[in-house]
Amino acid sequence: MVFKRMLGAFGVGAPSVDTVLSTPRVQPGGMLAGEVRLKGGDFDAEIEHITLGLVARVEIEHGDGEHAGLGEFSRAQVSGPFTLRQGENRSLDFQIPVPWETPISEIDGQHLTGMALGVRTELAIAKAIDKGDLDMIAVEPLPSQLRILQAFLQLGFHFKSADLEAGRLYGVHQDLPFYQEIEFYPPAQHAGVVGEVEVTFVAGPAGLEVILEADKRAGRYSGDAIGRFNVSHDDALRTDWPGELNRWLAGLTQYGHAGLLGGHGSHGHDGYGHHDPHHHQHGDGPGWGTVAAAGAAGLVGGFVAAEVAEEIFESDEEDEGGDW
């Protein structure tokens, strides 16, 4: 993937930048690699730094509604100060870490509807900063995450959409100020019990925290039912996920709550998940409070308004079809 543009913030005859990704597909916890290619313009330029930022489209609650914005959630400097001579060609290799909590945007080659992730090149010359264009990246699930997602399909669930919500999950350690919700429609045998079912992963080097949320339609209790558990990456590969999910769904009808997700290496269970009004804490992530307060009014605190985000990613987002 390549993007190339003249640096308009620096005027006519400015340098141009070309960012080439050698790993356009990555996994959470992996490395994004490539090179930044610079071509000097009509004058020598004092480069102060080159920084790459990972960005995502996030839903932000504001008042009675939600606004979509584009926010940076990780950044890494790939170069310090140097002089780019007139007409000079220079390439800078980079490898930047991808946070473990980075959301999934592609499964089995199919883009997840609602997801938009990219890398943005920021170049500073003489106290001025040009953010550059965005290049789409695809984040594939870890094997442990994929096993759980495949279990939904095996049970007859159908993927609906995915999105990112600004805020934090109650009782869960998060490094990023948002979380992903992957939504499924239930199969016919569960349609009378639950509406949509959402799964959220909070991944780390040692394993996953998995939060399930079902829109409960039958039984003693109504409203949202929450199931949550921790599992190591290795144990996730050995777990009978269709069986675990079936047992959880059966518990919604039999007991009126989420039931206990157990077995096969699960630990730290909190499966008896009646509706918890504090399950989601929107808009209180570090550094994002002012964004939530401002909504999507232009460029605020690293966020771009929804219509701008759509234009940025429009050429790369297509309906791929298939199960996802």
N, C-alpha and C positions, 0 to 999 in steps of 0.2 A: 504494500500500500504506500502511496506516495502523495504528498501534497507539496505544491511549489507556488510561491507567490513573492512578488516584490513587497518589500516592507514599506507599506504606504505611510506609516506613521513617521517615517524618516525622510519623506519627500522623493522627488524625481531623482533617478540615478542612484538610489539606495541599493544596498546588497539584496540578494535574493536567498531564500532558504528552501531547502528540499529535505523533508524528513522521510526516511525510508525504514519501514519496519520489517525486520527479518523474522519476527514471531508475531504475526497479526492475530494468532490464536494462542491464548494463554489459559492457565488455570489459577485459581486463588492460591496465593503463597508462592507463585512462580516468578519468573523474570521476563520482562519485556525488553527485547533487544532490537537494535538497529543502528542507524547512523543519521546524523544531521549533516547535510551537505550545504555549505555556504559558498556563494560566489560574490566576490567583491563588486561594488558598484563603481561609480565615477569618481569616488574619493576614498581615501583611507578612513576606516571606521574603527573607533575604539570600542570594542565589545566589552561590556562589563560582566555579563554572565549570560548563559543559555540554560534555561530550566524547562523541564518537561513536566506537565501536570496531567494526571488522570482525572477525567471529568465524567459526570453522569447526569441524566435527566431525573429530577426528583420532584415528587409531589409535596407541596408545603401547605399545611393547613393555615388559613388566615380568615378570621371571622367565621362566617357561616359556610365558607366554601374552601376549595383547594385551588392552588395555582401550581403550574409546572415551571420549574426553573432548571438551569444548568449550573451545577456546582462542582468545584474541584475538591477531590477527597484525598489526593496524594500528590506530592511533588518531589522532584529530585533534580538537583543542579548537575548538569553534565559538563559544564565548563566555567572556569573563572575568567578573569580579564585577559584579553589579548588584542592585538591589532590585526584587523583584516585589511590587507592592502588592496589598493585599487585593482580590480580585475582578478584578484587572487581566488583560486579554488581551494577549499579546505573541507576535509571530512572529519567528523568527530564520532567515534563509536560510543555507544552507550548500552548499559544494562541497568534497568531500574526495577526495584522490587514491586510486585503486585500484592497489595494487602490481602491477608487471609479472608477478610470479610467482603472482598470485592464481589458484587452481585454477578449472577450467571446471566449471560445474554444469548447463548447459543447451545443447543443440545442436538447431537447427532447431525450437525451441519444445518440445522434449522434455527433460524432466528426467532427468539421469543418476542412475541408481539408486546409492545409497550416498553421495551428496553432500548436504551441508547447510551453507549459507552464510547469514549474516545480518548485520544492523547492530544494534548495541545502544546505547541512549542512557543515558549516565551523567550524573546531575545531583547536584551537591554543594550542600548547604545547611547552614550552621553546623556544619562539620566532619563531618557525616554524609553518606554517599554512598548514593544509590539507583541501582542498575544499570538499572532499567527493564526492559521486555520486549524481545523480539527480533522483528525483522521480516525475513522471508526476502528475499533478493536472488538474482537469476539472473545468472551470469557466463557470457557467450557467448564462444566461441573467437575469437581473432584470425583474419583471413583466412588467414594463413600456417599456423596450427594446423589450421584447418578443412580445408585442402587435404590435409594428411597424414591426418587422421581419415577423410575421405571416401574416400581411396585404400584403406583397409582394407575399407570396405563394397564398393567396386568389385571388389575381389579375392574377395569372398564371405565375408569375416570377419563375425562377429556380435558385437555388443557384449555383454559380460557384466556388468561393474559397474565402478565407480570408487571409490577411497578415497584418503585422505591418510595418509601414514606420517610420524610424528615422526622426525626425524633428518636426515642429510645424505647426499648422493651423493658418492662418492669422485671427487676430481679436478674437481669442478664448483663454480663459485662460486655460492652461494645467499645471498640476503638473508633469506629466510624459513626458519624452523626446521622445515619439513616439505616434502614433495614429493608430487605426485599421481601415482597409477598408474591408467591407463585400460586395462582388460583386455578382450581379444577372444578368442572361440573361433575356431579356424582353420577354413577350408573343407575339404571332403572331401579335396581333392588334397594338402593339407598336413597332414592330421590324423595321418598315420603318422610324420611327421617332428617336428612340434612339438605341444605341448599348448596351453596358453594363451600368448598374446603380450601383453606389456604395453608401453605407450608412456608416457614421461614427458617433459614439456616444462619447460624452465627458460628463461623468456622474459626479454628485456631490450629496451631501446629499439632496439638495432641488429639483433637477430635472435633466433634460437632455438638452444638446445642441446637436442638430441633424443636420448633414450636408449631403445633398444629392448631388451627382454629376452624371450627365448623359452625355454620349458621344452622342452628338446631330448630327443627320444625315440629318434632313430635316428642312424646314422653312427658315426664312429670315437670321438667323445666324447659323453658323456651329461652331463646336468645343465643348468644355465642358460647360454645363449649371449647375449652382450651386443654390441650394435651402438650406436655413438654418433657423432654428428657435429654440426657447427655449420653454420648456414645463415642468411643474411640474410632479412628478411621479404620483400623484393622477389624474391630468387632462389627463395624457397620457392613463390612463385606461378607461377614458370616451369618448375618441375621436374616431370618425369614420375614422380610418386610411385608409381603402381602398378608401373611398371617398376623403380624403385629397390628397392621392397619385395620384388618377385618375385626380383630378383637376390640380395638378402640372404638370402631364404628358401632359394633354390637353393644358396647357399654353405654353408648348414648341413648339407646332405646331401653335397655334393661335397667340401668341404674339412674338415668337422667343426668349423667355427667360423663366426663371424658373417659372414665375407666383408667386403669393403670397400665401404662406402656412398660413392659418389662421384658425379661429374658435376654439371652444372648448378649451379654456384656453391657446392657443399659445400666446406667447408674444415675444417682441424683434425681430420681423421678419426682415429678410434680404433676401427676397425671389426672388428679381429681379436679379438673379444671372447669368449675362453674364459671359463668361470665364474671370477668374481673374488670371493673371500670378503670383500673390502673394498668391493665395489660399493655396498653400503648401510651406512651408519653410523647406526644407530638411536639416537635419544634423546640426541644430543650437541649439539643446537642451543642457541644462546645463550639462557639464561633458562628452558630447558625441562628441564634435567637433574633438578631437584627434582620436577618434575611426573612424569617417567618413574619416578623412584624411589618416589613416593607412589602411583603407579597412579591409579585413578579413585575414590579414597576421598573423596567429598564435593567441596567447593569448595577446590581447592588451586592456588595460583599462577595463578589466572585460568582454571582448568579446572573444568568441571562434570561430575559423574559421568554415565556413559552413559545411565542411565535418565532422568535429568533432561533431557539433551540430546534424547532421543527425544520427551519430552513437549513440549518447547519447539517443535520443528519438526513435530510430528505432524499438526497441522491443515493444514499447507501441503504435505506430501509425499504425492503420489499416484502410482500406477503409470500412467504416461501411455501405455504401449504403444509400438508402432512399433519402428524399428530401434534406437533408443537406450534 
